[in-house]
Amino acid sequence: MREGVLKYGSALLVMFAMTLITLGLTYAQEEKTGKEGKPVKIVIQKKKAVKTSYAPVTITESFEDMMARMKAAKPEVMKRHMDLLNERYDLSDNPAKDVTMSRGKSIQQGVRVKLPKDVTWETLAAMTPEDIQAKDLFPKGLLPLPHPNHAEGGMLFPKFHINEIKKQEGRDLTRFDLDYDLPDHFLSEFPPPIYLTTRPDLGDVSQGKLVTIANYYELFNGILNPKQLEGLRLLVTPFPQQNFNQTEDRRSEQPSRGVVCFDCHVNGHTNGATHLVGDIRPQEFRHRLDTPSLRGVNIQRLFGSQRALKSVEDFTEFEQRAAYFDGDPVIATKKGVNILERGSQVHFMAEVQELFDFPPAPKLNIYGMLDQKKATEVELRGQDLFFGKARCSFCHHPPYYTDNLMHNLKAERFYKPHMFNGLMASADGPIKTFPLRGIKDSPPYLHDGRLLTLEDTVEFFNLILEVQLTKQEKDDLVAFLRAL
């Protein structure tokens, strides 16, 4: 609170009070007794903030001023976030020599999460969650991962995807306020192959191309039926989104036609594009979202990491009506929400999504288990651990390695709630069990992408599940996961 004693005439006083109100301030006045013209005491205080689930509809700052302000802030915003990543992880390019993704991209190997000083994974695993929390020893790389600018959020795409979309369509997905954060070598191969449940004989039907509005018909005419072709067309058709639209409240320099479903779920898979979930408030509690693959949605019964939508049709309709606009239908109306027709458009889109299959896994038999004649001893030991000591199979059942349920890992047992880079690290709550089939093709891992490698993932669950795996057992388990 600040006070000032000002001499104003009554008209000026009214104007002054109105200005304060416009600026979000309140005032009180106290007239001292005495002769006319005695000073009027003006008490100015900030209005108490009101909690709200809604974003502002009316933008009072010009687009030019807003863009200039955000561009000027961008270097510091990105430096702060990259400092966090470098503090948490070893981001170097260290590919595995004996295994690749389906189209040949190298897989990153090794534990990348950095440990606190004078601590080993073995000493951590021997401690109780309470001791780790009390001594603040939970590795920072195992904590929730914030968005590059968590207070701002929004869809953010890797540079390689931005370049290819600009080349094919002339549509620019560049944000003037932010750049994508994770190095390319930690992401899925681009463009990823497409396998269809209906035509496994064709193998990869993408022909090594990124499927867009410019080529989808050429690639899939004669393979999909007309209904599925129309569904695919809608999956690659741009529609307005929170950050990419034609209003002054956008994050692209030029008015944008929007985004397509395949901008995140590239070729029915993923490119690592990130966002914030739309179903949590306030902002600091929203989770970063690592785009999940659409491969195998035909065997899934829950959709969304926590929303637990019950069908791919619900998921498809929800994405454009709500998730595209941070769960805010008021803003969606302003920016041009695309209302899909449930009986045809949603159904067509859902049908083609349910055709995307997992990549081939030549070492698995028809039960989703390792073929004893094809697997190595290391992989077989890893399988025994998966179904035994490591307790992975409690949630991940073959043949697709999901139980179609949600589970609460209660990772908050290991750390105290605290804020960093705009994110409040606290209890995550129950999270969907994602399928593990084809898992080597889908880095990074966990719902927010905080785990960069399968080795990081094994260390995380070794702590969370308190299973006390040895170094050799961890290596064996990683080998089995790569075979899925």
Phi and psi in degrees as a GROMACS rama.xvg file:
@    title "Ramachandran Plot"
@    xaxis  label "Phi"
@    yaxis  label "Psi"
@TYPE xy
-132.488  148.083  ARG-2
-120.644  150.264  GLU-3
-148.834  144.677  GLY-4
-107.467  113.276  VAL-5
-122.918  143.933  LEU-6
-100.31  110.209  LYS-7
-131.793  150.061  TYR-8
-74.2633  168.164  GLY-9
-61.9936  -40.0563  SER-10
-65.7804  -44.8087  ALA-11
-64.3724  -35.1497  LEU-12
-62.4373  -42.7611  LEU-13
-62.5064  -44.9573  VAL-14
-61.7485  -39.7697  MET-15
-64.3936  -42.9099  PHE-16
-63.9412  -40.9333  ALA-17
-64.0981  -37.5242  MET-18
-62.7373  -42.4426  THR-19
-61.607  -42.3682  LEU-20
-62.9667  -41.6257  ILE-21
-60.344  -35.8909  THR-22
-82.7985  1.68394  LEU-23
86.9372  22.0227  GLY-24
-112.856  158.821  LEU-25
-117.55  164.024  THR-26
-142.719  156.401  TYR-27
-135.346  146.081  ALA-28
-124.993  146.233  GLN-29
-135.541  116.559  GLU-30
-93.8846  124.198  GLU-31
-76.83  144.514  LYS-32
-71.1974  149.633  THR-33
142.798  -157.953  GLY-34
-69.3361  155.568  LYS-35
-61.575  140.846  GLU-36
94.9112  0.669295  GLY-37
-60.6617  142.754  LYS-38
-54.354  141.952  PRO-39
-99.4676  127.105  VAL-40
-85.2508  120.413  LYS-41
-106.586  120.794  ILE-42
-103.863  118.74  VAL-43
-109.7  128.973  ILE-44
-142.696  149.976  GLN-45
-70.6759  139.546  LYS-46
-64.7538  145.63  LYS-47
-69.4773  132.126  LYS-48
-64.1621  140.521  ALA-49
-109.327  128.884  VAL-50
-67.6711  139.157  LYS-51
-148.337  147.73  THR-52
-92.2425  -4.39322  SER-53
-103.786  145.18  TYR-54
-84.0297  154.156  ALA-55
-65.8122  136.222  PRO-56
-86.9652  -43.0312  VAL-57
-89.7353  122.178  THR-58
-96.3593  121.686  ILE-59
-96.3259  -6.96556  THR-60
-102.443  136.636  GLU-61
-65.2705  153.102  SER-62
-59.5314  -41.6547  PHE-63
-61.5499  -43.167  GLU-64
-68.2067  -41.561  ASP-65
-63.5189  -44.3301  MET-66
-64.5873  -42.2778  MET-67
-62.5492  -41.6037  ALA-68
-63.8365  -45.1328  ARG-69
-71.6599  -35.7871  MET-70
-63.1095  -40.6912  LYS-71
-66.2709  -32.7717  ALA-72
-82.5166  -18.1537  ALA-73
-56.2196  -46.9424  LYS-74
-57.0065  -42.5756  PRO-75
-70.3964  -39.4716  GLU-76
-60.5146  -47.607  VAL-77
-69.2537  -36.6308  MET-78
-63.06  -43.6681  LYS-79
-60.2873  -42.7375  ARG-80
-71.687  -42.5091  HIS-81
-67.0188  -31.8876  MET-82
-61.5553  -40.0668  ASP-83
-63.7818  -44.826  LEU-84
-62.0341  -43.6195  LEU-85
-69.8338  -28.5177  ASN-86
-69.8987  -34.3307  GLU-87
-85.0104  -38.9358  ARG-88
-128.381  156.042  TYR-89
-88.1616  108.364  ASP-90
-94.8521  11.1305  LEU-91
-67.6812  160.693  SER-92
-89.3386  105.802  ASP-93
-134.06  80.6984  ASN-94
-74.4363  148.996  PRO-95
-70.9459  144.689  ALA-96
-90.7977  -15.4617  LYS-97
-116.928  7.0783  ASP-98
-152.838  142.546  VAL-99
-135.166  171.816  THR-100
-75.0907  179.662  MET-101
-60.3076  -34.8112  SER-102
-103.246  11.1537  ARG-103
107.304  -3.25136  GLY-104
-69.09  140.627  LYS-105
-67.0032  146.682  SER-106
-98.4438  135.174  ILE-107
-73.9336  140.468  GLN-108
-118.685  162.473  GLN-109
90.3374  157.453  GLY-110
-74.635  124.618  VAL-111
-104.58  -14.139  ARG-112
-70.6616  128.467  VAL-113
-84.1651  142.05  LYS-114
-94.4188  155.248  LEU-115
-60.3093  157.654  PRO-116
-58.2177  137.556  LYS-117
62.3227  28.7186  ASP-118
-125.987  142.826  VAL-119
-117.871  164.201  THR-120
-63.5487  -32.7028  TRP-121
-68.2929  -41.9175  GLU-122
-67.8048  -37.04  THR-123
-63.2961  -44.7328  LEU-124
-63.8597  -25.1539  ALA-125
-82.3729  -10.1164  ALA-126
-93.2135  158.039  MET-127
-81.324  157.254  THR-128
-55.7594  -36.7735  PRO-129
-64.8568  -39.8144  GLU-130
-67.8449  -41.7323  ASP-131
-62.2929  -40.56  ILE-132
-67.7801  -45.238  GLN-133
-62.4969  -35.3459  ALA-134
-94.7997  2.8952  LYS-135
53.6055  52.3751  ASP-136
-109.707  0.519211  LEU-137
-65.1971  122.593  PHE-138
-56.4779  135.711  PRO-139
-63.3187  -29.3759  LYS-140
-69.9523  -10.6044  GLY-141
-95.3609  -6.76926  LEU-142
-76.1054  161.903  LEU-143
-51.915  144.607  PRO-144
-97.3562  125.613  LEU-145
-79.5099  158.738  PRO-146
-63.9929  151.553  HIS-147
-51.5158  -32.3045  PRO-148
-137.298  89.7592  ASN-149
-64.4161  -34.4091  HIS-150
-67.1215  -25.8374  ALA-151
-94.3386  -49.666  GLU-152
68.1397  -157.398  GLY-153
98.8237  163.575  GLY-154
-65.2107  138.956  MET-155
-144.175  127.685  LEU-156
-115.522  146.168  PHE-157
-62.375  151.993  PRO-158
-62.4386  -37.9316  LYS-159
-63.0389  -33.4666  PHE-160
-73.8846  -42.4606  HIS-161
-55.558  -45.24  ILE-162
-64.5043  -41.6097  ASN-163
-70.8724  -37.9345  GLU-164
-67.6296  -39.1072  ILE-165
-64.3175  -38.3061  LYS-166
-67.4483  -44.6066  LYS-167
-79.4154  -40.779  GLN-168
-116.734  -14.9596  GLU-169
73.5353  12.9092  GLY-170
-95.4391  126.887  ARG-171
-104.443  116.729  ASP-172
-99.0561  16.8646  LEU-173
-71.6631  134.666  THR-174
-99.5448  134.733  ARG-175
-77.5614  -12.6017  PHE-176
-103.695  -16.5673  ASP-177
-149.335  154.709  LEU-178
-118.639  155.674  ASP-179
-64.9606  151.497  TYR-180
-105.478  -43.4439  ASP-181
-75.9921  137.303  LEU-182
-59.1815  148.303  PRO-183
-57.1041  -33.2018  ASP-184
-69.9238  -9.57667  HIS-185
-95.1109  2.64749  PHE-186
-107.115  167.594  LEU-187
-63.4181  159.512  SER-188
-65.892  152.003  GLU-189
-134.851  129.665  PHE-190
-76.963  150.233  PRO-191
-79.4351  156.368  PRO-192
-70.9753  160.664  PRO-193
-120.386  123.683  ILE-194
-114.921  135.415  TYR-195
-109.035  135.259  LEU-196
-62.8948  -28.7825  THR-197
-84.0918  -20.9577  THR-198
-136.73  61.2895  ARG-199
-62.8573  -20.3749  PRO-200
-66.8496  -20.4096  ASP-201
-84.684  -15.2833  LEU-202
66.0096  -136.386  GLY-203
-75.052  112.181  ASP-204
-91.1092  1.1364  VAL-205
-78.5591  -15.5093  SER-206
57.0209  28.6646  GLN-207
74.2794  15.502  GLY-208
-110.226  153.862  LYS-209
-79.8032  121.471  LEU-210
-77.1026  124.319  VAL-211
-137.332  179.412  THR-212
-62.274  -21.672  ILE-213
-80.182  -20.9269  ALA-214
-135.212  -2.97468  ASN-215
-58.7902  -39.2098  TYR-216
-67.4931  -43.9424  TYR-217
-60.7751  -39.615  GLU-218
-76.0264  -33.5843  LEU-219
-115.76  -8.13582  PHE-220
-64.3802  125.051  ASN-221
97.2186  -9.24417  GLY-222
-111.466  -42.6394  ILE-223
-98.9825  157.061  LEU-224
-81.3602  168.822  ASN-225
-57.8657  -37.1655  PRO-226
-64.2892  -42.9687  LYS-227
-68.7763  -37.0647  GLN-228
-59.7965  -41.7085  LEU-229
-66.3517  -38.2234  GLU-230
-61.6964  -42.0795  GLY-231
-65.5242  -39.3683  LEU-232
-57.6409  -42.3232  ARG-233
-67.7043  -31.6733  LEU-234
-70.5952  -18.9779  LEU-235
-115.629  15.0096  VAL-236
-96.6456  129.156  THR-237
-70.5148  135.846  PRO-238
-134.146  150.32  PHE-239
-56.9284  149.11  PRO-240
-142.72  165.602  GLN-241
-49.0355  -44.9145  GLN-242
-98.4549  -17.8166  ASN-243
-125.137  98.3233  PHE-244
-157.557  -166.476  ASN-245
-107.431  5.59742  GLN-246
-89.2618  175.852  THR-247
-73.2999  -13.0741  GLU-248
-99.93  66.3932  ASP-249
-130.935  173.676  ARG-250
-124.683  21.4971  ARG-251
-114.721  147.05  SER-252
-61.7213  -43.4783  GLU-253
-101.504  152.367  GLN-254
-52.0443  138.097  PRO-255
-114.344  144.965  SER-256
-71.1984  -17.5355  ARG-257
115.471  -155.069  GLY-258
-125.968  167.038  VAL-259
-119.207  160.436  VAL-260
-56.1593  -38.3746  CYS-261
-78.3862  0.475005  PHE-262
-70.2015  -28.0657  ASP-263
-103.436  -50.5779  CYS-264
-87.8472  65.0962  HIS-265
-57.7903  126.626  VAL-266
51.3204  33.524  ASN-267
74.0927  12.721  GLY-268
-122.162  -122.528  HIS-269
-156.203  153.078  THR-270
-120.984  8.62728  ASN-271
86.0553  3.58506  GLY-272
-52.2735  145.648  ALA-273
-123.977  165.377  THR-274
-164.583  -179.467  HIS-275
-112.973  141.241  LEU-276
-61.0409  146.497  VAL-277
-92.3264  -2.89146  GLY-278
-103.817  16.3934  ASP-279
-129.588  141.737  ILE-280
-138.454  151.715  ARG-281
-75.8215  179.584  PRO-282
-54.8194  -41.5001  GLN-283
-67.9707  -14.5505  GLU-284
-96.0963  -4.4642  PHE-285
-70.1643  141.773  ARG-286
-89.7333  140.773  HIS-287
-63.9827  145.1  ARG-288
-116.61  121.178  LEU-289
-90.609  119.399  ASP-290
-55.3048  119.214  THR-291
-79.3223  155.157  PRO-292
-70.0726  148.988  SER-293
-90.9655  -1.08936  LEU-294
-62.9251  130.226  ARG-295
79.2716  17.5668  GLY-296
-65.493  -18.728  VAL-297
-65.5927  -21.8685  ASN-298
-103.163  3.21749  ILE-299
-97.1079  149.686  GLN-300
-123.149  -0.785192  ARG-301
-130.313  141.77  LEU-302
-133.694  137.627  PHE-303
90.1964  139.158  GLY-304
-60.5638  -32.9707  SER-305
-133.392  -13.8213  GLN-306
-72.4193  -22.7801  ARG-307
55.0499  41.8043  ALA-308
-63.7674  144.639  LEU-309
-96.1976  -3.06848  LYS-310
-151.094  158.221  SER-311
-68.5225  -24.9105  VAL-312
-65.2942  -45.4032  GLU-313
-59.2671  -44.3325  ASP-314
-60.9749  -46.0015  PHE-315
-61.5599  -45.9243  THR-316
-68.0788  -40.6075  GLU-317
-63.654  -41.3879  PHE-318
-55.8107  -49.7056  GLU-319
-79.5407  -29.6875  GLN-320
-82.2553  -26.0888  ARG-321
-133.19  -55.4116  ALA-322
-62.4234  -34.0568  ALA-323
-59.869  -25.4648  TYR-324
-122.511  34.2613  PHE-325
57.981  29.7494  ASP-326
70.8102  23.501  GLY-327
-119.515  96.976  ASP-328
-66.3242  -21.5691  PRO-329
-66.5187  -49.3363  VAL-330
-65.0758  -36.7848  ILE-331
-59.2452  -41.6084  ALA-332
-63.1825  -41.3794  THR-333
-64.2852  -40.1714  LYS-334
-93.3154  -6.09181  LYS-335
105.352  49.0792  GLY-336
-57.889  140.649  VAL-337
-97.2342  110.343  ASN-338
-85.7672  107.674  ILE-339
-77.7582  142.941  LEU-340
-82.68  120.866  GLU-341
-63.6217  -42.4626  ARG-342
-71.7271  -22.005  GLY-343
-123.379  -65.2325  SER-344
-60.4169  -50.0847  GLN-345
-62.1651  -43.0585  VAL-346
-62.3232  -42.9605  HIS-347
-64.2021  -44.7328  PHE-348
-63.0716  -41.7659  MET-349
-65.796  -39.0005  ALA-350
-63.26  -42.3776  GLU-351
-71.8735  -32.9642  VAL-352
-62.6941  -34.2661  GLN-353
-75.8032  0.211041  GLU-354
-92.0285  -14.3413  LEU-355
-73.8796  119.475  PHE-356
-101.007  163.164  ASP-357
-68.6938  157.103  PHE-358
-69.5845  158.308  PRO-359
-58.9936  144.733  PRO-360
-131.183  85.4263  ALA-361
-63.0294  -16.9281  PRO-362
-90.5674  -2.39388  LYS-363
-96.3775  144.015  LEU-364
-89.9178  -173.26  ASN-365
-68.1914  -13.7269  ILE-366
-92.8025  0.312254  TYR-367
80.6015  11.798  GLY-368
-105.117  164.032  MET-369
-65.8647  136.209  LEU-370
-76.496  119.188  ASP-371
-58.3158  -27.0422  GLN-372
-82.4285  -17.9632  LYS-373
-107.532  -24.5686  LYS-374
-82.4818  153.932  ALA-375
-83.5772  166.052  THR-376
-61.8877  -38.3189  GLU-377
-63.4149  -45.1597  VAL-378
-63.752  -39.5931  GLU-379
-66.9038  -38.5082  LEU-380
-64.5897  -38.518  ARG-381
-63.2182  -39.1087  GLY-382
-62.3366  -42.6774  GLN-383
-60.1064  -40.9084  ASP-384
-65.7716  -41.7069  LEU-385
-56.9997  -41.946  PHE-386
-93.4667  2.0617  PHE-387
-127.32  -109.494  GLY-388
-55.0098  -38.8447  LYS-389
-74.6036  -16.8103  ALA-390
63.9016  19.4502  ARG-391
-63.3576  -36.4128  CYS-392
-73.7741  -5.87768  SER-393
-59.7264  -32.1246  PHE-394
-113.984  -32.3961  CYS-395
-105.84  95.58  HIS-396
-95.602  140.79  HIS-397
-70.7747  160.076  PRO-398
-87.1803  -12.7525  PRO-399
-105.28  -4.4707  TYR-400
65.5782  49.432  TYR-401
-148.512  155.54  THR-402
-109.311  4.40356  ASP-403
55.1263  36.7449  ASN-404
-127.06  -178.86  LEU-405
-119.172  147.495  MET-406
-137.888  144.164  HIS-407
-102.186  110.284  ASN-408
-76.5785  -17.5614  LEU-409
51.9973  47.2146  LYS-410
-62.7011  -19.3206  ALA-411
-65.2355  -8.5958  GLU-412
-59.9398  -24.8764  ARG-413
-97.339  -7.97738  PHE-414
-150.839  157.024  TYR-415
-87.9073  144.709  LYS-416
-57.7183  133.114  PRO-417
-158.675  161.819  HIS-418
-104.274  138.372  MET-419
-149.464  136.39  PHE-420
46.6581  39.7815  ASN-421
86.3239  -2.69162  GLY-422
-109.01  133.969  LEU-423
-92.2268  112.033  MET-424
-82.277  109.319  ALA-425
-145.459  -152.074  SER-426
-70.135  130.311  ALA-427
-80.2332  -31.1134  ASP-428
82.7842  -173.731  GLY-429
-69.0196  139.394  PRO-430
-125.778  143.736  ILE-431
-60.5698  142.944  LYS-432
-80.0427  107.647  THR-433
-80.8173  147.364  PHE-434
-63.9676  147.844  PRO-435
-101.812  -3.94508  LEU-436
-62.3531  130.836  ARG-437
70.9969  23.3262  GLY-438
-63.9365  -29.4848  ILE-439
-65.5854  -20.3589  LYS-440
-87.797  1.00175  ASP-441
-126.783  40.8158  SER-442
-73.1169  159.731  PRO-443
-78.2741  -178.103  PRO-444
-120.885  166.452  TYR-445
73.7589  166.233  LEU-446
-63.5664  -24.3073  HIS-447
-109.134  4.6195  ASP-448
74.4249  21.5927  GLY-449
-72.2822  -18.641  ARG-450
-105.746  115.172  LEU-451
-81.189  -27.7803  LEU-452
-132.63  167.187  THR-453
-66.0796  -31.8992  LEU-454
-63.7033  -40.7594  GLU-455
-60.318  -40.7969  ASP-456
-64.3846  -42.2284  THR-457
-64.436  -41.9036  VAL-458
-62.9924  -40.7978  GLU-459
-59.2133  -50.4474  PHE-460
-73.8302  -26.2165  PHE-461
-61.4989  -38.8157  ASN-462
-73.9745  -50.3658  LEU-463
-62.4908  -41.8007  ILE-464
-88.1896  -8.60469  LEU-465
54.3477  53.148  GLU-466
-102.937  -7.31378  VAL-467
58.7685  52.2118  GLN-468
-74.8105  145.913  LEU-469
-82.4986  171.348  THR-470
-59.6241  -45.4171  LYS-471
-63.7064  -40.0832  GLN-472
-64.9805  -37.643  GLU-473
-63.6987  -43.245  LYS-474
-63.3997  -40.2517  ASP-475
-65.1546  -39.5359  ASP-476
-66.0016  -40.8504  LEU-477
-60.7164  -41.5989  VAL-478
-60.1304  -41.3398  ALA-479
-66.2183  -42.8261  PHE-480
-61.3008  -37.094  LEU-481
-65.8927  -25.9789  ARG-482
-80.118  -12.4833  ALA-483
